[in-house]
Amino acid sequence: EINEKAPVKVLETNMYNFKIDLDTSGFGKYEQKNLSSYGTVIEAKIPKTLEFKPLSANIANPDFSRDPTGNCGVTDFDKFGRSELMHLAFLALDEYRQQKGDLPAVQDAAAAAELVKLAK
């Protein structure tokens, strides 16, 4: 009977059982086909639509609190403020690329100094 229903949210799980968000009191009695087989469950991945501000608006004024991962923009709680620093670093890197036509060379101290100057 449950197979004719839309996908159902699983509320709790443990090793051998789970609870679902569905009132099954009106369903008929479950009949096990044989002793070594139980019902089969298939995980259904339900698409979720995420909304974002336009890129131009986020570049000018990033809002790390609206991170779609739900971590409020913080993925490593030992490094608060890292998201903001990374944002500034990538803005500076993009500005460098636009000015020079290429990314800075590896271990180029002058390019690194210029990149830090752009970030400030």
C-alpha positions as CSV (number, residue, x, y, z in Angstrom):
1,E,0.0,0.0,0.0
2,I,2.8,2.4,0.7
3,N,4.2,1.8,-2.7
4,E,1.4,3.8,-4.3
5,K,2.1,6.8,-2.1
6,A,4.5,9.7,-2.8
7,P,8.0,9.5,-1.2
8,V,7.8,9.6,2.6
9,K,10.2,11.3,4.9
10,V,12.1,9.0,7.3
11,L,12.0,10.4,10.8
12,E,14.2,8.0,12.8
13,T,16.5,5.1,12.0
14,N,18.4,2.4,13.8
15,M,20.1,-0.8,12.8
16,Y,17.0,-2.7,11.7
17,N,14.1,-0.3,11.9
18,F,13.0,3.1,10.9
19,K,10.0,5.4,11.5
20,I,8.3,7.3,8.7
21,D,6.2,10.4,8.6
22,L,3.0,8.6,7.5
23,D,0.0,7.4,9.3
24,T,-0.2,3.7,8.4
25,S,-2.9,2.8,10.9
26,G,-5.4,2.4,8.0
27,F,-3.2,0.0,6.1
28,G,-3.8,-3.7,6.0
29,K,-1.6,-6.2,8.0
30,Y,1.9,-6.7,6.6
31,E,2.4,-10.2,5.4
32,Q,6.0,-11.5,5.2
33,K,6.5,-13.6,2.1
34,N,9.1,-15.8,3.6
35,L,11.2,-15.9,6.8
36,S,14.5,-14.7,5.2
37,S,13.0,-11.8,3.3
38,Y,11.5,-8.5,4.6
39,G,10.2,-5.4,2.8
40,T,12.5,-3.5,0.5
41,V,13.2,0.2,0.9
42,I,14.5,2.4,-1.9
43,E,16.0,5.8,-1.0
44,A,14.4,8.5,-3.1
45,K,16.6,11.6,-3.7
46,I,14.2,14.5,-3.8
47,P,15.4,17.6,-5.7
48,K,15.7,20.8,-3.7
49,T,15.6,24.2,-5.3
50,L,18.1,26.7,-3.9
51,E,17.9,30.4,-4.4
52,F,20.9,32.7,-4.7
53,K,21.4,36.4,-5.1
54,P,22.9,37.4,-8.5
55,L,26.7,37.0,-8.7
56,S,27.3,40.7,-9.2
57,A,25.4,41.4,-6.0
58,N,27.3,38.8,-4.0
59,I,30.7,39.9,-5.2
60,A,29.9,43.5,-4.1
61,N,28.2,42.5,-0.8
62,P,28.6,38.8,0.1
63,D,26.2,37.4,2.6
64,F,27.9,34.4,4.2
65,S,25.0,33.8,6.5
66,R,22.9,32.5,3.6
67,D,25.2,29.7,2.8
68,P,23.2,26.9,1.2
69,T,25.0,24.3,3.3
70,G,23.4,25.7,6.4
71,N,26.7,26.4,8.1
72,C,26.3,30.1,8.1
73,G,29.3,30.4,5.8
74,V,31.6,28.7,8.3
75,T,32.8,25.3,7.4
76,D,35.7,25.2,9.9
77,F,34.8,26.6,13.3
78,D,38.4,27.1,14.2
79,K,38.7,29.7,11.5
80,F,36.0,32.3,11.9
81,G,36.4,35.0,9.3
82,R,38.1,32.8,6.8
83,S,35.2,33.0,4.4
84,E,35.6,36.8,4.3
85,L,39.4,36.6,3.8
86,M,39.0,34.0,1.0
87,H,36.5,36.3,-0.7
88,L,38.9,39.2,-0.6
89,A,41.8,37.0,-1.8
90,F,39.9,35.8,-4.8
91,L,38.7,39.3,-5.6
92,A,42.3,40.5,-5.6
93,L,43.4,37.5,-7.7
94,D,40.7,38.3,-10.2
95,E,41.7,42.0,-10.3
96,Y,45.3,40.9,-10.8
97,R,44.3,38.6,-13.7
98,Q,42.3,41.4,-15.3
99,Q,45.2,43.9,-15.1
100,K,48.0,41.5,-16.2
101,G,46.1,39.1,-18.4
102,D,47.3,36.1,-16.5
103,L,47.6,34.7,-13.0
104,P,50.7,35.4,-10.9
105,A,53.6,33.0,-11.4
106,V,54.4,30.6,-8.6
107,Q,57.0,31.9,-6.1
108,D,57.1,35.3,-7.7
109,A,57.6,37.7,-4.7
110,A,56.8,40.8,-6.7
111,A,53.5,39.4,-7.9
112,A,52.7,38.2,-4.4
113,A,53.4,41.7,-3.1
114,E,51.2,43.3,-5.8
115,L,48.4,40.8,-5.0
116,V,48.5,41.7,-1.3
117,K,48.4,45.4,-2.3
118,L,45.3,44.7,-4.4
119,A,43.7,42.9,-1.5
120,K,44.2,45.8,0.8
